[in-house]
Amino acid sequence: VMQYQSFVEAYGLKRLGFCMPDGMTSSTDGAVTDLSHREFFQRGMEGKRTITGVLIDAMSDEHGMVNVMSIPIQDESGEVLGVACLTYDSEAFNDTLQLTSFDGQGYSCVINEKGEIVVAMGNDELNLSENLFTDILNSDSDNAELVEELQGRIERKESTYGIVNLSEKDYFYGTPVELMGGDVTWYMLTIVPSSYFDDRFDAIQKYLFLMDFFVLLVIGLGILLFVLLSREQFRETRRLAYEDPLTGGANYARFCQVVDSFRDRHGYLVSMNIKNFSNIKIAAGRAAGDDMIREIWNILKDAIRDNEMIGRVREDHFALFITENNEEAFLNRMEDVSYKIHELARRIQVPGVYPHYGVYWLKESESVEDGFSKARIAENFVSSDHAKHYVFYSEIDHNEMYENE
């Protein structure tokens, strides 16, 4: 996940993370933690997108305040493979949406259905907690009916206006804003002290002026939210979750998704590593190493057929799914791949670079991830004498494997 740091910086995020189905989350700043207790993760695993209120950051020792946008990552059948989460620093998120209104005396709040404040704008002298409903009730017990009405309006996604007693008698206007295809509903409340109008307009002019400005302000806020949370960003996040940035092809998550979707999943899972690949970077530089990875990707892409798949796991580690039913034919194809990769290394005069493979025959009842784990175990048993570049999982002496552990 750390390779997407440039995306994080471009969109002003604190971090980008990916939650596995068990809640274990890796992020672009190197943190790894269990977020299975978070509501946004649980909603994500139900296939729902979420934008949270202010949360305590669970992935940083500083435990600052953050807002999290979560997006479920699903395969073609709709099964959730994990949850992508974009984390904003709450203060920066708040600053992004700041607007002043009514000579600085008006203020606005964006809240969720629980009354939790997502962002507050204007009137810094007003002391708000993390929940607007709590603030309204604490300021005046007579506001209980108003809170109940607001909760009902939010649930029914209806606009409303009226009077609330906070710091003083205040006029307010509220309207729902649906985001993420209706998965998330925010409620925007714009509040202005009555004293602002008392010295300026008579009763009729006051209400007309108030409603006009409320409408304009809500439209302006809606435009800002649309820009901030555009569909393009969601599409980009989904692309990043599945695309390898160096080759432009499938990453390991996409590899597993595609192979799991095949109707006929009988075939060889191959864990391929390039032996002594670091020699290329040492002898020819990092750029040459990146070029070599792209060349290897092209070789693998040309080698696979319909209903087969390749993905880059990381660095010089690749995953392959080959549907060849005949072992001899399978080995001939892999030998052809080995020869072409070895020739690439010879062309740039870096000796000792060749691929080795761990191979596992995938059973219909097994998941791709479980099968690939066995292929990786087999790969660890490939000898370094160059006589044989592959090991089948079925060939492993399991007693020896357990003794080595």
C-alpha positions in Angstrom: 0.0 0.0 0.0 2.9 2.4 0.7 3.5 2.7 -3.1 0.4 5.0 -3.3 2.0 7.8 -1.3 1.9 10.1 -4.3 -1.9 9.6 -4.5 -2.1 10.5 -0.8 -0.2 13.7 -1.3 -2.0 14.7 -4.4 -5.5 14.5 -2.7 -4.4 16.0 0.6 -5.0 12.8 2.5 -3.4 11.7 5.8 -3.1 8.2 4.5 -4.6 5.5 2.3 -5.3 2.1 3.8 -6.7 -1.3 2.8 -8.6 -3.5 5.3 -8.5 -7.2 4.7 -11.7 -9.2 5.5 -10.5 -9.9 9.0 -10.0 -6.1 9.7 -6.2 -6.1 9.5 -5.3 -2.8 7.8 -2.1 -1.7 6.1 -1.6 2.0 5.2 0.7 4.2 3.1 2.5 5.5 6.2 3.6 1.9 7.1 1.1 1.3 10.0 -0.6 -2.0 10.4 -3.4 -2.5 12.9 -6.8 -4.2 13.4 -9.7 -2.0 12.6 -12.4 -4.7 12.7 -14.1 -2.8 15.6 -14.6 0.3 13.5 -18.1 0.9 12.2 -16.9 2.1 8.8 -15.1 -1.2 8.3 -18.2 -3.2 9.3 -20.4 -1.2 6.9 -17.8 -1.6 4.2 -17.9 -5.4 4.6 -21.7 -5.1 4.1 -21.0 -3.4 0.8 -21.8 0.1 2.1 -19.7 3.2 1.6 -19.2 5.6 4.5 -17.9 9.0 5.5 -17.4 9.1 9.3 -17.7 11.9 11.8 -14.6 12.8 13.8 -12.7 9.7 15.1 -9.6 9.2 17.2 -6.9 8.0 14.9 -6.3 4.3 15.7 -3.3 4.0 13.2 -1.0 6.7 14.7 0.6 6.9 18.1 -0.4 10.6 18.2 -4.1 9.6 18.3 -5.2 12.8 16.5 -8.7 13.5 15.1 -9.5 12.2 11.7 -12.4 11.6 9.3 -12.5 8.4 7.2 -14.0 7.7 3.8 -14.4 4.0 3.3 -15.2 2.2 0.0 -15.9 -1.6 -0.3 -13.8 -3.4 -2.9 -15.9 -6.0 -4.6 -15.5 -8.6 -7.3 -17.7 -9.0 -10.3 -20.2 -11.1 -8.3 -20.5 -8.4 -5.6 -18.5 -10.3 -2.9 -16.6 -7.9 -0.7 -12.8 -8.5 -0.9 -11.8 -5.8 1.6 -12.3 -2.1 2.3 -10.3 0.8 1.0 -10.2 3.7 3.5 -9.1 7.3 2.8 -8.2 9.2 6.0 -8.3 12.9 6.3 -6.9 15.0 9.2 -10.0 16.5 10.7 -8.5 19.9 11.1 -7.4 20.0 7.4 -10.7 18.5 6.4 -12.5 21.2 8.4 -10.3 24.0 6.9 -11.1 22.8 3.3 -14.8 23.5 3.8 -14.6 26.8 5.7 -17.1 29.5 4.7 -18.0 32.7 6.4 -21.5 34.0 6.4 -23.5 36.9 7.8 -20.5 39.1 8.6 -18.9 36.2 10.5 -21.7 35.8 12.9 -23.4 32.8 11.1 -22.0 29.3 11.3 -22.8 25.9 9.8 -22.5 22.3 10.8 -22.4 19.1 8.8 -23.7 16.3 10.9 -24.6 12.6 10.3 -27.7 10.8 11.4 -26.4 10.4 14.9 -25.8 14.2 15.3 -22.0 13.7 15.2 -20.3 16.8 13.8 -18.4 16.0 10.6 -17.3 19.6 10.0 -18.1 23.0 11.6 -17.8 26.3 9.7 -17.6 29.9 11.0 -18.1 31.6 14.4 -15.0 30.3 16.2 -16.3 31.7 19.5 -19.0 29.0 19.6 -17.9 26.0 21.6 -19.3 22.9 20.0 -18.6 19.3 21.2 -18.4 16.3 18.9 -22.3 16.0 18.8 -24.6 18.8 17.9 -27.7 17.1 19.4 -25.9 17.0 22.8 -25.0 20.7 22.4 -28.6 21.6 21.7 -29.9 19.6 24.7 -27.2 21.0 27.0 -28.0 24.6 26.1 -31.7 24.3 26.9 -33.8 21.4 28.0 -36.7 22.8 26.0 -34.8 21.8 22.8 -35.7 18.1 23.3 -38.6 18.3 20.9 -36.4 20.0 18.4 -33.8 17.3 18.5 -36.4 14.7 18.1 -37.8 16.5 15.1 -34.3 16.9 13.5 -33.7 13.2 13.9 -36.9 12.4 12.2 -36.1 14.9 9.4 -32.7 13.4 8.8 -34.2 9.9 8.8 -36.8 11.0 6.2 -34.2 13.1 4.3 -36.3 16.3 4.6 -35.4 19.9 4.8 -36.4 22.0 7.8 -36.1 25.4 9.4 -36.9 27.0 12.7 -35.6 28.5 16.0 -33.1 26.9 18.3 -31.6 28.1 21.6 -27.9 27.7 21.6 -25.7 30.6 22.6 -28.9 32.7 22.2 -32.1 32.6 20.2 -30.9 31.4 16.7 -32.6 30.8 13.4 -31.6 27.7 11.5 -32.1 26.0 8.2 -31.2 22.4 7.5 -31.1 20.2 4.4 -30.0 16.7 3.7 -27.1 15.9 1.3 -26.9 12.4 -0.1 -23.4 11.2 -1.0 -21.9 8.0 -2.3 -25.0 7.0 -4.2 -27.2 7.3 -1.1 -25.0 5.2 1.1 -24.2 8.3 3.2 -26.6 11.1 4.2 -25.2 14.3 5.8 -27.4 17.0 7.2 -26.2 20.6 6.8 -27.5 23.1 9.3 -26.9 26.8 8.9 -27.5 28.8 12.1 -27.6 32.6 12.5 -28.2 34.5 15.8 -31.4 36.4 15.8 -29.6 39.5 17.0 -27.9 39.8 13.6 -31.3 40.6 12.0 -33.1 42.5 14.7 -31.4 45.8 14.0 -31.6 45.4 10.2 -35.0 44.3 9.0 -38.7 44.2 10.0 -40.2 40.7 10.4 -41.2 40.0 6.8 -37.9 41.3 5.3 -36.0 39.4 7.9 -37.5 36.0 7.0 -37.2 36.6 3.2 -33.6 37.7 3.5 -32.8 34.8 5.8 -34.3 32.1 3.5 -32.5 33.6 0.4 -29.1 33.5 2.0 -29.7 30.0 3.5 -30.5 28.7 0.0 -27.4 30.3 -1.5 -25.2 29.1 1.3 -26.5 25.5 1.0 -25.9 25.6 -2.8 -22.3 26.8 -2.2 -21.6 24.1 0.4 -23.1 21.4 -1.9 -20.7 22.4 -4.7 -17.7 22.3 -2.4 -18.7 18.8 -1.2 -19.3 17.6 -4.7 -15.8 18.7 -5.7 -14.2 17.2 -2.6 -16.0 13.9 -2.9 -16.2 13.5 -6.7 -16.9 10.3 -8.4 -13.5 10.6 -10.1 -11.8 10.1 -6.7 -13.8 6.9 -6.1 -12.9 5.5 -9.5 -9.3 6.4 -8.9 -9.3 4.6 -5.5 -10.8 1.5 -7.0 -8.2 1.5 -9.8 -5.4 1.9 -7.2 -6.7 -1.1 -5.3 -6.3 -3.4 -8.2 -3.6 -2.0 -10.5 0.2 -2.5 -10.2 1.7 1.0 -10.6 4.9 -0.2 -12.3 3.5 -2.6 -14.9 0.0 -1.1 -15.3 -1.3 -4.7 -15.0 -3.0 -6.6 -12.3 -1.7 -6.6 -8.7 -2.1 -9.6 -6.4 -5.6 -8.5 -5.2 -6.8 -8.4 -8.7 -5.1 -11.7 -9.6 -7.0 -13.4 -6.7 -10.3 -11.8 -7.7 -10.1 -12.8 -11.3 -9.0 -16.4 -10.7 -11.7 -16.9 -8.0 -14.2 -15.7 -10.6 -13.3 -18.4 -13.1 -15.9 -21.1 -13.5 -13.2 -23.8 -14.1 -10.5 -23.2 -11.5 -8.5 -26.3 -12.2 -4.9 -25.4 -13.0 -1.5 -24.6 -11.7 -0.9 -21.8 -9.3 2.7 -20.6 -9.7 4.7 -18.4 -7.4 7.6 -17.0 -9.5 10.6 -15.1 -8.1 13.6 -13.9 -10.0 16.8 -15.3 -8.5 19.6 -12.7 -8.0 17.4 -9.9 -9.3 19.2 -7.4 -7.0 22.3 -7.9 -9.2 20.5 -6.0 -12.0 19.9 -3.0 -9.7 23.5 -3.1 -8.5 25.1 -3.5 -11.9 22.8 -1.4 -14.1 20.8 0.8 -11.7 17.2 1.0 -10.4 15.8 2.2 -13.6 17.2 -0.8 -15.4 15.6 -3.0 -12.7 12.2 -1.3 -13.3 12.6 -1.8 -17.0 13.4 -5.5 -16.4 10.2 -5.9 -14.4 8.2 -4.4 -17.2 9.9 -6.7 -19.8 9.2 -9.7 -17.6 5.6 -8.7 -17.3 5.3 -8.5 -21.1 6.8 -12.0 -21.4 4.3 -13.4 -19.0 1.4 -11.5 -20.6 2.4 -13.1 -24.0 2.7 -16.5 -22.4 -0.8 -16.8 -20.9 -4.0 -17.8 -22.7 -7.7 -17.4 -22.1 -8.9 -18.3 -18.6 -5.4 -17.8 -17.3 -4.1 -15.0 -15.2 -0.9 -13.2 -14.0 -0.4 -10.6 -11.3 2.6 -8.9 -9.7 2.8 -9.5 -6.0 5.7 -7.2 -5.2 9.2 -6.4 -6.5 10.3 -9.3 -8.6 7.6 -11.7 -7.3 4.8 -12.7 -9.7 1.7 -14.9 -9.5 0.5 -17.1 -12.4 -2.5 -19.3 -13.0 -2.0 -21.8 -15.8 -4.8 -24.1 -16.9 -2.6 -26.7 -18.7 -3.8 -30.2 -17.8 -0.7 -32.0 -18.9 2.3 -31.6 -16.6 4.9 -31.9 -19.4 3.1 -29.3 -21.5 3.0 -27.0 -18.4 6.7 -27.4 -17.8 7.6 -26.8 -21.4 5.7 -23.5 -21.3 7.5 -22.5 -18.1 10.9 -23.4 -19.5 10.1 -21.1 -22.5 9.3 -18.3 -20.1 12.6 -19.0 -18.1 14.6 -18.9 -21.3 13.2 -15.6 -22.4 13.8 -14.0 -18.9 17.4 -15.4 -18.8 18.0 -13.9 -22.2 16.8 -10.5 -21.0 19.4 -10.6 -18.2 22.2 -11.7 -20.6 21.3 -8.8 -22.9 22.3 -6.3 -20.2 25.2 -8.5 -19.2 24.1 -9.4 -15.7 24.8 -13.1 -15.0 23.1 -15.5 -12.7 19.6 -14.0 -13.1 16.9 -16.6 -13.7 13.4 -17.4 -12.5 12.4 -20.1 -10.0 8.9 -21.4 -9.3 6.8 -23.0 -6.7 3.9 -24.9 -8.2 0.6 -26.0 -6.7 -2.3 -27.7 -8.4 -5.4 -25.7 -7.3 -8.4 -27.7 -6.1 -11.9 -26.6 -6.8 -12.7 -26.3 -3.1 -9.7 -24.1 -2.2 -9.4 -20.4 -2.3 -6.8 -18.9 -4.5 -5.0 -17.3 -1.6 -4.7 -20.6 0.3 -3.5 -22.3 -2.9 -1.0 -19.6 -3.6 0.4 -19.8 -0.1 1.3 -23.4 -0.8 2.9 -22.5 -4.1 5.1 -20.0 -2.2 6.1 -22.7 0.3 7.2 -24.9 -2.6 9.2 -22.0 -4.1 11.2 -21.8 -0.9 12.4 -25.4 -1.6 13.9 -24.6 -5.0 17.6 -25.4 -4.8 20.3 -23.0 -5.9 22.3 -25.4 -8.1 20.4 -24.3 -11.3 19.7 -27.9 -12.1 16.0 -27.5 -11.5 14.2 -24.2 -11.3 10.9 -25.5 -9.9 9.4 -27.5 -7.1 5.8 -28.8 -6.9 4.1 -28.6 -3.5 3.4 -32.3 -3.7 7.2 -33.0 -3.8 8.0 -31.3 -0.5 9.2 -33.4 2.4 6.7 -32.0 4.9 8.6 -33.5 7.9 11.6 -31.5 6.8 9.5 -28.4 6.4 8.2 -28.6 10.0 11.7 -29.3 11.3 13.0 -26.2 9.6 10.2 -24.1 11.2 
